[in-house]
Amino acid sequence: MSVREADCLVVVRRNQKAVRTVHGVRTVEDDALLPLIGAAGAAFARSCGFAARPGQLALVPDSSGNPVALFGLPDVGVRDPYLFGALAKDLPAGEWRVSVPKDCPRDDVILGFCLGAYQFSLKADAGVPKPAARLVVTETERKSRAVETARSIWLARDLINTPANLLGPSDLARAAEATLAPFGAGVEVIKGKTLDKAYPLLAHVGNGSERGPRVVRAVWRGSKATKNAPLVSLVGKGVCFDSGGYDIKPSAGMLRMKKDMGGAASVLALARLIMTQDLPIRLEVRLGCVENSVSGHAMRPMDVVTGRAGLSVEIGNTDAEGRLVLCDLLSEAGEHNPDLLLDMATLTGAARVALGPDLPALFCNDDSLAETLLEVSLRESDPLWRLPLWKGYAGWLRSPVADLNNISSKPMAGAVTAGLFLERFVKAGQRWAHIDTYAWNDNTRPGRPEGGDSPGIRTVFAALDLIFGAKNGAVS
Protein backbone atom coordinates (compact mmCIF):
# COMPACT_ATOMS: atom_id res chain seq x y z
CA MET A 1 0.00 0.00 0.00
CA SER A 2 1.32 3.42 -0.91
CA VAL A 3 0.75 6.92 0.40
CA ARG A 4 -2.44 8.63 -0.64
CA GLU A 5 -3.18 12.32 -1.01
CA ALA A 6 -5.04 12.58 2.30
CA ASP A 7 -1.92 11.32 4.07
CA CYS A 8 0.20 14.31 3.07
CA LEU A 9 -2.10 17.22 2.08
CA VAL A 10 -4.77 19.05 4.03
CA VAL A 11 -6.99 22.04 3.36
CA VAL A 12 -7.40 23.91 6.65
CA ARG A 13 -10.61 25.85 7.19
CA ARG A 14 -10.72 25.92 10.99
CA ASN A 15 -8.34 25.78 13.92
CA GLN A 16 -5.62 27.74 12.17
CA LYS A 17 -3.78 27.92 15.50
CA ALA A 18 -2.85 24.25 15.14
CA VAL A 19 -0.97 25.00 11.91
CA ARG A 20 2.76 25.59 12.24
CA THR A 21 4.94 27.40 9.72
CA VAL A 22 8.02 26.49 7.72
CA HIS A 23 9.95 29.57 6.60
CA GLY A 24 12.01 29.06 3.44
CA VAL A 25 15.23 31.09 3.64
CA ARG A 26 18.51 31.46 1.78
CA THR A 27 20.58 33.23 4.44
CA VAL A 28 20.95 33.37 8.21
CA GLU A 29 21.64 37.09 8.25
CA ASP A 30 19.54 39.15 10.68
CA ASP A 31 17.69 41.01 7.93
CA ALA A 32 16.28 37.68 6.76
CA LEU A 33 15.61 35.95 10.08
CA LEU A 34 14.58 38.73 12.47
CA PRO A 35 11.24 39.49 10.75
CA LEU A 36 10.40 35.78 10.83
CA ILE A 37 11.53 34.52 14.24
CA GLY A 38 12.97 37.46 16.16
CA ALA A 39 16.45 37.95 17.59
CA ALA A 40 16.30 35.08 20.07
CA GLY A 41 15.06 32.64 17.45
CA ALA A 42 17.74 33.75 14.98
CA ALA A 43 20.46 33.30 17.58
CA PHE A 44 19.07 29.89 18.50
CA ALA A 45 19.05 28.79 14.83
CA ARG A 46 22.65 29.85 14.26
CA SER A 47 23.79 28.21 17.50
CA CYS A 48 22.28 24.94 16.28
CA GLY A 49 24.39 25.11 13.10
CA PHE A 50 21.65 26.20 10.75
CA ALA A 51 23.32 27.81 7.72
CA ALA A 52 20.41 27.84 5.22
CA ARG A 53 22.05 25.23 3.03
CA PRO A 54 19.59 23.97 0.40
CA GLY A 55 17.47 21.28 2.05
CA GLN A 56 18.69 22.00 5.60
CA LEU A 57 15.92 21.98 8.22
CA ALA A 58 15.92 23.42 11.73
CA LEU A 59 13.16 23.61 14.35
CA VAL A 60 13.35 26.87 16.30
CA PRO A 61 11.18 29.07 18.53
CA ASP A 62 9.72 32.22 17.01
CA SER A 63 9.51 35.56 18.82
CA SER A 64 6.49 34.30 20.81
CA GLY A 65 8.16 31.03 21.73
CA ASN A 66 6.06 28.98 19.32
CA PRO A 67 7.81 26.17 17.40
CA VAL A 68 8.45 26.94 13.73
CA ALA A 69 10.85 25.57 11.13
CA LEU A 70 13.52 27.09 8.92
CA PHE A 71 14.31 25.42 5.61
CA GLY A 72 17.18 26.20 3.26
CA LEU A 73 16.03 27.03 -0.29
CA PRO A 74 17.81 26.54 -3.61
CA ASP A 75 19.56 29.55 -5.10
CA VAL A 76 17.44 32.05 -7.01
CA GLY A 77 16.67 30.65 -10.44
CA VAL A 78 17.48 27.06 -9.46
CA ARG A 79 14.56 24.63 -9.45
CA ASP A 80 14.71 21.47 -7.38
CA PRO A 81 11.27 20.13 -6.43
CA TYR A 82 12.79 17.03 -4.87
CA LEU A 83 14.46 19.17 -2.22
CA PHE A 84 11.09 19.83 -0.57
CA GLY A 85 10.59 16.10 -0.15
CA ALA A 86 12.75 16.35 2.96
CA LEU A 87 9.96 18.27 4.69
CA ALA A 88 7.53 15.35 4.45
CA LYS A 89 9.99 13.03 6.18
CA ASP A 90 11.78 15.32 8.63
CA LEU A 91 9.05 17.61 9.98
CA PRO A 92 7.25 16.49 13.14
CA ALA A 93 3.74 15.12 12.66
CA GLY A 94 1.06 17.74 12.26
CA GLU A 95 -0.12 20.41 9.85
CA TRP A 96 2.46 22.72 8.34
CA ARG A 97 2.23 25.82 6.18
CA VAL A 98 5.27 26.49 3.98
CA SER A 99 6.12 30.12 3.30
CA VAL A 100 8.58 30.81 0.47
CA PRO A 101 9.61 33.92 -1.53
CA LYS A 102 7.74 34.68 -4.74
CA ASP A 103 10.76 33.60 -6.82
CA CYS A 104 10.40 30.04 -5.47
CA PRO A 105 7.64 28.19 -7.40
CA ARG A 106 4.83 27.11 -5.11
CA ASP A 107 4.25 24.08 -7.36
CA ASP A 108 7.76 22.87 -6.55
CA VAL A 109 6.95 22.95 -2.83
CA ILE A 110 3.75 20.95 -3.28
CA LEU A 111 5.16 18.45 -5.75
CA GLY A 112 8.31 17.85 -3.74
CA PHE A 113 6.42 17.43 -0.48
CA CYS A 114 4.09 14.87 -2.06
CA LEU A 115 6.94 12.92 -3.64
CA GLY A 116 8.81 12.93 -0.35
CA ALA A 117 5.75 11.60 1.48
CA TYR A 118 5.50 8.60 -0.84
CA GLN A 119 5.95 5.18 0.67
CA PHE A 120 5.18 1.65 -0.45
CA SER A 121 4.64 -1.24 1.91
CA LEU A 122 2.93 -4.62 1.93
CA LYS A 123 3.41 -5.12 5.67
CA ALA A 124 0.46 -6.19 7.78
CA ASP A 125 0.07 -2.74 9.31
CA ALA A 126 0.54 -0.86 6.02
CA GLY A 127 -3.06 0.35 6.02
CA VAL A 128 -2.99 1.72 9.55
CA PRO A 129 -2.71 5.53 9.52
CA LYS A 130 0.41 6.82 11.21
CA PRO A 131 1.11 10.36 12.48
CA ALA A 132 2.85 12.33 9.76
CA ALA A 133 3.58 15.85 8.60
CA ARG A 134 0.89 17.23 6.30
CA LEU A 135 1.18 20.21 4.02
CA VAL A 136 -1.51 22.87 4.23
CA VAL A 137 -2.75 23.87 0.76
CA THR A 138 -5.62 25.88 -0.63
CA GLU A 139 -8.59 24.28 -2.34
CA THR A 140 -7.23 25.55 -5.66
CA GLU A 141 -3.78 24.13 -4.98
CA ARG A 142 -5.28 20.74 -4.22
CA LYS A 143 -6.54 20.67 -7.82
CA SER A 144 -3.29 21.99 -9.29
CA ARG A 145 -0.97 20.48 -11.86
CA ALA A 146 1.56 19.82 -9.08
CA VAL A 147 -0.86 17.55 -7.23
CA GLU A 148 -1.89 15.76 -10.42
CA THR A 149 1.76 15.29 -11.31
CA ALA A 150 2.36 13.76 -7.89
CA ARG A 151 -0.63 11.44 -8.29
CA SER A 152 0.70 10.31 -11.67
CA ILE A 153 4.19 9.65 -10.31
CA TRP A 154 2.68 7.81 -7.32
CA LEU A 155 0.86 5.59 -9.83
CA ALA A 156 4.08 4.75 -11.68
CA ARG A 157 5.94 4.12 -8.43
CA ASP A 158 3.18 1.85 -7.16
CA LEU A 159 3.22 -0.26 -10.30
CA ILE A 160 6.99 -0.56 -10.45
CA ASN A 161 7.25 -1.43 -6.75
CA THR A 162 4.59 -4.14 -6.90
CA PRO A 163 6.19 -7.63 -6.82
CA ALA A 164 5.99 -9.61 -10.04
CA ASN A 165 3.84 -12.33 -8.47
CA LEU A 166 1.20 -9.65 -7.88
CA LEU A 167 1.63 -7.82 -11.19
CA GLY A 168 1.73 -10.02 -14.27
CA PRO A 169 0.86 -8.98 -17.84
CA SER A 170 -2.90 -9.22 -17.32
CA ASP A 171 -2.66 -7.31 -14.03
CA LEU A 172 -0.69 -4.51 -15.68
CA ALA A 173 -3.24 -4.36 -18.50
CA ARG A 174 -6.09 -4.11 -16.00
CA ALA A 175 -4.27 -1.36 -14.12
CA ALA A 176 -3.85 0.55 -17.37
CA GLU A 177 -7.53 0.21 -18.21
CA ALA A 178 -8.53 1.30 -14.69
CA THR A 179 -6.30 4.37 -15.02
CA LEU A 180 -7.26 5.49 -18.53
CA ALA A 181 -10.95 4.64 -18.87
CA PRO A 182 -12.23 7.06 -16.17
CA PHE A 183 -10.83 9.96 -18.22
CA GLY A 184 -12.89 8.95 -21.24
CA ALA A 185 -10.21 7.00 -23.07
CA GLY A 186 -11.27 4.12 -25.25
CA VAL A 187 -9.24 1.15 -24.01
CA GLU A 188 -8.77 -2.22 -25.69
CA VAL A 189 -6.83 -5.16 -24.22
CA ILE A 190 -5.59 -7.63 -26.86
CA LYS A 191 -4.53 -11.21 -26.14
CA GLY A 192 -4.45 -14.72 -27.58
CA LYS A 193 -4.39 -15.43 -31.30
CA THR A 194 -5.30 -11.86 -32.17
CA LEU A 195 -2.17 -10.67 -30.38
CA ASP A 196 -0.03 -13.41 -31.96
CA LYS A 197 -1.05 -12.28 -35.43
CA ALA A 198 -0.83 -8.51 -34.89
CA TYR A 199 2.36 -8.42 -32.80
CA PRO A 200 4.46 -11.51 -33.69
CA LEU A 201 7.74 -10.34 -32.12
CA LEU A 202 6.04 -9.25 -28.89
CA ALA A 203 4.19 -12.57 -28.80
CA HIS A 204 7.43 -14.48 -29.29
CA VAL A 205 8.71 -12.92 -26.07
CA GLY A 206 5.54 -13.24 -24.02
CA ASN A 207 4.35 -16.69 -25.00
CA GLY A 208 7.18 -18.30 -23.04
CA SER A 209 5.30 -17.57 -19.83
CA GLU A 210 2.18 -19.25 -18.47
CA ARG A 211 0.98 -15.70 -17.85
CA GLY A 212 0.30 -14.81 -21.46
CA PRO A 213 1.09 -11.43 -23.05
CA ARG A 214 -1.31 -8.53 -23.36
CA VAL A 215 -1.27 -5.39 -25.48
CA VAL A 216 -3.11 -2.32 -24.25
CA ARG A 217 -4.28 0.13 -26.88
CA ALA A 218 -5.98 3.34 -25.82
CA VAL A 219 -7.21 6.43 -27.64
CA TRP A 220 -8.23 9.78 -26.15
CA ARG A 221 -8.95 13.29 -27.36
CA GLY A 222 -8.79 16.48 -25.32
CA SER A 223 -12.02 18.39 -24.83
CA LYS A 224 -10.66 21.30 -26.89
CA ALA A 225 -9.01 19.17 -29.56
CA THR A 226 -10.54 18.96 -33.02
CA LYS A 227 -10.54 15.78 -35.08
CA ASN A 228 -7.46 17.17 -36.85
CA ALA A 229 -5.62 18.13 -33.66
CA PRO A 230 -2.01 16.92 -33.31
CA LEU A 231 -1.69 13.19 -32.68
CA VAL A 232 0.78 12.11 -30.00
CA SER A 233 1.54 8.39 -29.77
CA LEU A 234 3.13 6.87 -26.64
CA VAL A 235 4.61 3.36 -26.43
CA GLY A 236 5.80 1.61 -23.26
CA LYS A 237 7.76 -1.54 -22.51
CA GLY A 238 5.90 -3.55 -19.89
CA VAL A 239 8.05 -6.61 -19.10
CA CYS A 240 6.59 -7.57 -15.72
CA PHE A 241 9.54 -9.81 -14.95
CA ASP A 242 12.65 -10.48 -17.00
CA SER A 243 14.51 -13.68 -16.26
CA GLY A 244 16.58 -13.20 -19.40
CA GLY A 245 14.98 -16.27 -20.97
CA TYR A 246 17.37 -19.02 -22.11
CA ASP A 247 20.17 -16.45 -21.92
CA ILE A 248 19.30 -16.31 -18.26
CA LYS A 249 20.47 -13.50 -16.03
CA PRO A 250 22.70 -14.16 -13.01
CA SER A 251 20.87 -13.84 -9.70
CA ALA A 252 22.26 -10.36 -9.06
CA GLY A 253 21.04 -9.19 -12.46
CA MET A 254 17.58 -10.62 -11.84
CA LEU A 255 17.14 -9.03 -8.42
CA ARG A 256 15.30 -5.89 -9.52
CA MET A 257 13.64 -7.21 -12.65
CA LYS A 258 10.15 -6.52 -11.34
CA LYS A 259 11.00 -2.97 -12.47
CA ASP A 260 11.38 -3.98 -16.12
CA MET A 261 7.87 -2.71 -16.78
CA GLY A 262 9.01 0.77 -15.74
CA GLY A 263 8.64 2.12 -19.27
CA ALA A 264 4.97 1.13 -19.42
CA ALA A 265 4.40 2.54 -15.93
CA SER A 266 6.02 5.82 -16.95
CA VAL A 267 3.99 6.06 -20.15
CA LEU A 268 0.82 5.33 -18.20
CA ALA A 269 1.68 8.07 -15.68
CA LEU A 270 2.44 10.48 -18.53
CA ALA A 271 -0.84 9.68 -20.26
CA ARG A 272 -2.74 10.22 -17.02
CA LEU A 273 -1.10 13.62 -16.56
CA ILE A 274 -1.90 14.62 -20.15
CA MET A 275 -5.55 13.74 -19.61
CA THR A 276 -5.88 15.49 -16.25
CA GLN A 277 -4.48 18.66 -17.81
CA ASP A 278 -6.70 18.23 -20.88
CA LEU A 279 -4.01 18.98 -23.45
CA PRO A 280 -5.60 19.90 -26.80
CA ILE A 281 -4.28 16.82 -28.60
CA ARG A 282 -5.30 13.43 -29.78
CA LEU A 283 -3.51 10.71 -27.82
CA GLU A 284 -2.75 7.07 -28.52
CA VAL A 285 -1.17 4.78 -25.93
CA ARG A 286 0.29 1.32 -26.55
CA LEU A 287 1.70 -0.88 -23.79
CA GLY A 288 3.35 -4.23 -24.38
CA CYS A 289 2.69 -6.31 -21.24
CA VAL A 290 4.71 -9.54 -21.17
CA GLU A 291 6.88 -11.76 -19.01
CA ASN A 292 10.22 -13.11 -20.26
CA SER A 293 10.41 -16.64 -18.87
CA VAL A 294 12.24 -19.90 -19.39
CA SER A 295 9.99 -22.73 -20.57
CA GLY A 296 9.38 -25.18 -23.39
CA HIS A 297 7.49 -22.39 -25.15
CA ALA A 298 10.12 -19.71 -24.64
CA MET A 299 12.03 -18.14 -27.51
CA ARG A 300 15.44 -19.59 -28.26
CA PRO A 301 18.69 -18.06 -29.44
CA MET A 302 18.88 -18.07 -33.25
CA ASP A 303 15.09 -18.17 -33.70
CA VAL A 304 13.95 -16.03 -36.63
CA VAL A 305 10.62 -14.17 -36.44
CA THR A 306 9.08 -11.77 -38.92
CA GLY A 307 7.55 -8.74 -37.24
CA ARG A 308 4.54 -6.61 -38.06
CA ALA A 309 6.64 -4.36 -40.32
CA GLY A 310 7.70 -7.30 -42.47
CA LEU A 311 11.31 -7.34 -41.27
CA SER A 312 12.71 -10.68 -40.11
CA VAL A 313 14.67 -10.67 -36.85
CA GLU A 314 17.17 -13.24 -35.66
CA ILE A 315 17.21 -13.68 -31.89
CA GLY A 316 20.86 -13.25 -30.99
CA ASN A 317 20.11 -13.04 -27.28
CA THR A 318 16.86 -13.76 -25.46
CA ASP A 319 17.76 -11.18 -22.80
CA ALA A 320 17.44 -8.39 -25.38
CA GLU A 321 13.68 -8.83 -25.30
CA GLY A 322 12.58 -5.27 -24.62
CA ARG A 323 13.27 -4.09 -28.14
CA LEU A 324 11.23 -7.02 -29.47
CA VAL A 325 8.31 -5.95 -27.29
CA LEU A 326 8.52 -2.38 -28.61
CA CYS A 327 9.15 -2.81 -32.31
CA ASP A 328 5.71 -4.15 -33.33
CA LEU A 329 4.04 -1.42 -31.28
CA LEU A 330 6.20 1.25 -32.93
CA SER A 331 5.30 -0.15 -36.33
CA GLU A 332 1.59 -0.04 -35.57
CA ALA A 333 1.83 3.47 -34.14
CA GLY A 334 3.54 4.65 -37.33
CA GLU A 335 0.62 3.40 -39.41
CA HIS A 336 -1.44 6.26 -37.94
CA ASN A 337 1.14 8.96 -38.85
CA PRO A 338 1.39 10.65 -35.43
CA ASP A 339 2.82 14.14 -35.15
CA LEU A 340 5.11 12.78 -32.46
CA LEU A 341 5.96 9.21 -31.51
CA LEU A 342 7.69 8.57 -28.18
CA ASP A 343 8.57 5.37 -26.36
CA MET A 344 9.91 4.77 -22.87
CA ALA A 345 11.67 1.60 -21.77
CA THR A 346 14.06 0.13 -19.25
CA LEU A 347 16.00 -1.05 -22.25
CA THR A 348 19.76 -1.37 -21.73
CA GLY A 349 22.32 -1.71 -19.00
CA ALA A 350 24.66 0.13 -21.36
CA ALA A 351 22.72 3.36 -20.84
CA ARG A 352 23.19 3.00 -17.10
CA VAL A 353 26.91 2.36 -17.47
CA ALA A 354 27.18 5.52 -19.56
CA LEU A 355 24.87 7.81 -17.61
CA GLY A 356 24.13 6.23 -14.22
CA PRO A 357 20.69 5.87 -12.64
CA ASP A 358 19.53 9.51 -12.63
CA LEU A 359 19.91 10.40 -16.31
CA PRO A 360 17.54 8.70 -18.77
CA ALA A 361 19.14 8.45 -22.20
CA LEU A 362 17.37 10.31 -24.98
CA PHE A 363 17.61 9.15 -28.58
CA CYS A 364 15.86 11.28 -31.16
CA ASN A 365 15.76 11.51 -34.96
CA ASP A 366 14.71 15.18 -34.92
CA ASP A 367 17.21 17.77 -33.67
CA SER A 368 14.57 20.43 -32.97
CA LEU A 369 12.52 18.04 -30.85
CA ALA A 370 15.64 16.83 -29.03
CA GLU A 371 16.71 20.39 -28.24
CA THR A 372 13.26 21.21 -26.89
CA LEU A 373 13.25 18.14 -24.65
CA LEU A 374 16.73 18.86 -23.32
CA GLU A 375 16.02 22.53 -22.64
CA VAL A 376 12.78 21.70 -20.87
CA SER A 377 14.47 18.95 -18.86
CA LEU A 378 16.87 21.48 -17.36
CA ARG A 379 14.09 23.96 -16.65
CA GLU A 380 12.00 21.28 -14.93
CA SER A 381 14.95 19.82 -13.00
CA ASP A 382 14.06 16.48 -14.60
CA PRO A 383 17.14 15.91 -16.76
CA LEU A 384 17.58 13.84 -19.90
CA TRP A 385 20.88 13.29 -21.72
CA ARG A 386 21.03 12.80 -25.47
CA LEU A 387 22.99 9.93 -27.01
CA PRO A 388 23.44 9.60 -30.77
CA LEU A 389 21.69 7.34 -33.25
CA TRP A 390 25.10 6.82 -34.86
CA LYS A 391 24.55 5.29 -38.30
CA GLY A 392 28.10 4.00 -38.40
CA TYR A 393 27.07 1.23 -36.01
CA ALA A 394 24.00 0.10 -37.96
CA GLY A 395 25.99 -2.65 -39.64
CA TRP A 396 26.61 -4.23 -36.25
CA LEU A 397 22.99 -5.48 -36.33
CA ARG A 398 23.46 -7.55 -39.49
CA SER A 399 22.33 -11.18 -39.55
CA PRO A 400 23.33 -13.81 -42.10
CA VAL A 401 19.82 -15.27 -42.17
CA ALA A 402 17.46 -12.38 -41.33
CA ASP A 403 17.00 -8.68 -42.03
CA LEU A 404 18.64 -7.87 -38.71
CA ASN A 405 19.72 -9.34 -35.38
CA ASN A 406 18.28 -8.17 -32.08
CA ILE A 407 21.78 -7.66 -30.64
CA SER A 408 24.98 -6.11 -31.85
CA SER A 409 27.95 -8.11 -33.06
CA LYS A 410 30.21 -5.82 -30.99
CA PRO A 411 30.45 -5.54 -27.19
CA MET A 412 30.23 -1.74 -27.29
CA ALA A 413 27.64 1.05 -27.62
CA GLY A 414 24.81 -1.20 -26.49
CA ALA A 415 22.35 1.65 -25.86
CA VAL A 416 23.09 3.15 -29.29
CA THR A 417 22.63 -0.12 -31.18
CA ALA A 418 19.39 -0.77 -29.28
CA GLY A 419 18.17 2.63 -30.44
CA LEU A 420 19.23 1.86 -34.00
CA PHE A 421 17.32 -1.43 -33.83
CA LEU A 422 14.14 0.37 -32.77
CA GLU A 423 14.64 2.99 -35.48
CA ARG A 424 14.36 0.28 -38.14
CA PHE A 425 10.70 -0.10 -37.09
CA VAL A 426 9.93 3.63 -37.12
CA LYS A 427 8.30 4.85 -40.30
CA ALA A 428 10.53 6.97 -42.54
CA GLY A 429 10.01 10.67 -41.85
CA GLN A 430 8.31 10.01 -38.53
CA ARG A 431 9.35 12.37 -35.68
CA TRP A 432 10.38 9.99 -32.92
CA ALA A 433 12.05 10.01 -29.51
CA HIS A 434 13.17 7.03 -27.44
CA ILE A 435 13.91 7.30 -23.71
CA ASP A 436 16.00 4.55 -22.11
CA THR A 437 15.32 4.83 -18.37
CA TYR A 438 16.41 3.03 -15.20
CA ALA A 439 13.05 3.61 -13.44
CA TRP A 440 14.54 2.94 -10.01
CA ASN A 441 16.18 4.72 -7.10
CA ASP A 442 18.93 2.60 -5.55
CA ASN A 443 18.96 4.66 -2.35
CA THR A 444 16.63 7.07 -0.59
CA ARG A 445 17.09 10.80 -1.16
CA PRO A 446 14.73 13.72 -0.55
CA GLY A 447 11.66 13.23 -2.73
CA ARG A 448 13.07 10.00 -4.14
CA PRO A 449 12.64 7.03 -1.82
CA GLU A 450 14.39 3.79 -2.70
CA GLY A 451 12.35 1.86 -5.25
CA GLY A 452 10.49 2.51 -8.47
CA ASP A 453 10.37 5.92 -10.12
CA SER A 454 9.53 7.59 -13.42
CA PRO A 455 12.13 10.23 -14.31
CA GLY A 456 11.45 12.07 -17.53
CA ILE A 457 7.67 12.26 -17.47
CA ARG A 458 7.60 15.83 -16.12
CA THR A 459 9.93 16.85 -18.93
CA VAL A 460 7.96 15.12 -21.65
CA PHE A 461 4.67 16.55 -20.41
CA ALA A 462 6.07 20.09 -20.25
CA ALA A 463 7.55 19.70 -23.74
CA LEU A 464 4.22 18.47 -25.14
CA ASP A 465 2.47 21.40 -23.49
CA LEU A 466 5.03 23.76 -25.02
CA ILE A 467 4.79 22.26 -28.51
CA PHE A 468 1.11 21.38 -28.76
CA GLY A 469 -0.59 23.37 -25.97
CA ALA A 470 -3.43 25.78 -26.68
CA LYS A 471 -1.09 28.77 -26.32
CA ASN A 472 0.68 27.61 -29.47
CA GLY A 473 -2.45 27.43 -31.58
CA ALA A 474 -2.95 23.68 -31.49
CA VAL A 475 -6.71 24.15 -31.38
CA SER A 476 -8.36 25.27 -34.58
Steps between C-alpha positions, in 0.01 A plus 500: 500500500632842409443850631181671396426869463314526831812374677712799400270791401233683695278799433459687829179694554489507880738486793772696325684518833593133464688575177873559533718681248808409300693808388706449184822703520828537314707677766537514877569872504290706743315686225359167383433327832397778739166576328416129508613374841644794692848549643485213748376256238768611253772455760361159592498390133860606443614336824349173378711517182226609265667661197209503250664239281254374237288231665622572855223498762500644851224519762519826695283720723354815348479834681198374699667173592290295259675219308564577133740363240767652279579333169787578265385583145678451168675801351288750309423360157581141598208257501515184707156366595652190656667714765163566665450127542716525811221692673257208476746268673679729745227729635320388816149363452232762460382767259758731349477810284804567280585863432746569217603811300313576179802392292464144635224315307219392729442197275851379581419508872180300455641250253815440701311458826267244342785305342687501829194367683475200268545158651423147388446211736329162502548450874205393711461845653547688171140621500507637853528881497812629669570854627674697228573852384231638270529798272231766521376600153213701361203340329636627168845358568350161576374493140825632353732349243753434778258273685397321181865453411560347842201268460633387162849434636349316799318278249822416315686437825224273627504289186877470485526413870234229485660151508480302178285228657236768559543683169510280192413604143124476552524691829697780335245515218215525750682775688542691175132466416400609852723807467404612149131415466372742770640790295294399198768305317394212282703203624547163332694206647624253236606142572508149356506429128409857413813619679714226342398613153522877554819509709710191411828617657330609823315168509824309451628656822183468705381155402783339696312573821188332636380855562432589139579838341260790469504814288316807623383745237330821606377809318398835649428851379516819704177691549636791294665287233347479154500182294808639323684596819861379535532127563747392768576128523659348813648149521619325817696185575314299762715194579354404838795276577811433295686180574707548186340193343739225386780757519413514866617781723723434802317532831639848564378617160154357562456659842316814390334368187151569631585855387538399135149627434614848604463635147133401485443641849662828398297524180183427695586774752576741215172420327310554824664840546420600141135412554467675836640817344278457193769575243341592165632192320398161382679228696576136430658271759646154438641280776665165441434292814702177507717278716834365375519147639683174448275217382439255218311779324763768551691657213841355425825653382519499119121490455386714207167686519346740252347803668199713418710725274606206285861496620640166616696501826750243619504456877865543590425521871175428682590758766468779242124456508390856568569618148296207367208607718521857368563457130156366398333773705716767335410360160129511576524851643671618181208375292294786647758770409525669842643849528729364769585143595673436833588180682634440849676183610739353752694382200876468552756466773734684264306823552547464874872436463527816291269729695426342839156464658384864501538589132263330254660475157323686222524384140325713242490523120395867504750759625236766570295261712812379682607856579155582635499193724848572633429867568176417677669225701740753650222748571291232672795354693411166340808443284544293186830445318515451125696213346545467124325274252841448339445347156855371490397223739193387305699225332562342839138375492547293184387137494600237245149354493264789584454870430664581832608353833356617830850551644820655379797300379726729707524528880478880490241779467217275613254785563574650157454173311176435690378840384606423144309171517182680606550762229472229234134462605423873497337622182723712276448870569330434832604736785603262776667502841612202707574527873709225660432528874609320817164558676649433843664678791775288655503706820267741676546873443264792561193451282641177359457203732675176412296307245314565178488841335416667170760764411432684178122519506493857635733602219303327228171643624640854516648461151167377360325793665756736347476350151132412475330699779216741429734799536677384185187482289450125509124547511335612180 
